[in-house]
Amino acid sequence: MGATTKLREMLDNYKADHTHPMNRATHMIGIPMIVVSLPLLVVMPPAGIALFVIGWVFQFIGHAFEGNMPSFFRDPRYLLVGPMFFVEKVRGLAGAARPT
């Protein structure tokens, strides 16, 4: 199985684990907070820590609505798939908003 095929499979699995609208909404907030927090941990540690913790709170609230555990509990690579899922969603929303 090629890397692209495996990534697509992981994105599809991630999507299947995130079907509840509230879970998707909290991930659209939490994922960017976590990603932005990482470089901030170096330059502004208090802000970075706050964004990191609050972002994860959003993630776990979403999974409470979904009724399942985060995907990365079964495979840590999903920690990288989550941001890719976010980018894919934003690109889809941007494409839907683009005039034809």
N, C-alpha and C positions, 0 to 999 in steps of 0.2 A: 504494500500500500504506500503510495507516494505521500509526501509531506502535505501537499495541498489537499489531497483526499482525506487524510487524517484530520487536518484542521477543519475541513468542512463537516466531517462527522462529529467532531467535538463541538463545533458551533451549533449543529443541529441538536445534539444532546443537551447543550446548555439551554437552547431555546425551549426544548421540551420540559426542562426543569423550572422554567420561568414563564408559566402561562397565565397566572393570576394577574389581572390588571394592576392591583396594588403592588405586587412584587415587582412587576416591570417598572412601575412609576418610582418606587423607592430605589431601584437599581439605577435608573436614569439620573438620580440625584447622588446616590452613594458612590457609584463607581468614579465619576469625575472628581468627587471630593477626595477619595483615596489616592487617585493618580496625582492630583495637584499637591496633595500633602507630602508626597515623597521628596521632591526637591526642596520643599519648604522646611522639611526636617533639618536640613543642613543650614539654611540661611535664616530661618525664623522658627526655631524649634517649638515654641509654645503654640504658634498658629498651625504648624505642621502636625503636631500631636493632636490638637483639637479637631482639625479637619479629618485626620486619620480615624480617630475614635468615633466621631459623629458619622462619618461615612460608613463605618462598619455597623453602627447602630441601625442606620437606614437599611443596610443589607439584611440584617437579622430580623428586623421588623417585617420586611417583605417576605422572608421565608416563613415567618409565623403565619402570614396570610396564605401563603402557598401550601403550608403544611408539610414541608420537606426541609432537609438540611441543605446547606450550600453545596454546590457541585464539587468544590475543591476538597471537601471532606473525603471524597472517594478517589480523587486524583488532583494533586496540587497544581498540575498544569492548568487547571481551570482558573487559577488566579490570573493567568495571562489571557485566557479566553474571554473572561468577563469584559475587559476593556475593548477587545475586538468586537464583542457583541454590541457594546455601546456605540462604537464607531459605525458599525453596520446599521444600527437603528437610526442614528443621526443622519447618515447618508441617505437612508430610505426616506426619512422625513423631509430632508432637503430636496430630494428628487420629486417627492409628491407635491411640494410647494412650488416647484419650478414651473413657470408657464410653458405651455406647449406651443 
